[in-house]
């Protein structure tokens, strides 16, 4: 998992940026293939139901604990 605070041109092809966190948001660059994974889709669905997708960071924001997100993405990588 790549954590950076750079511009969109620093995002490798086949990846996208999400911001994760309940209070302070951290930037993660993750593979687009995660979008087709049921676990990731469930996380997105929960975030949409609870918070919607209208976020000021002009990128996808997932308001969950950072450690929970890291655990989920680790499962998807295996």
Buried (B, 14 or more C-beta within 10 A) or exposed (E): EEEEEEEEEEBEEEBBBBBBBEEEBBBBBBBEEBEEBEEBEEBBEEBEEEEEEEBEEEEBBBBBEBEEBBEBBEEBEE
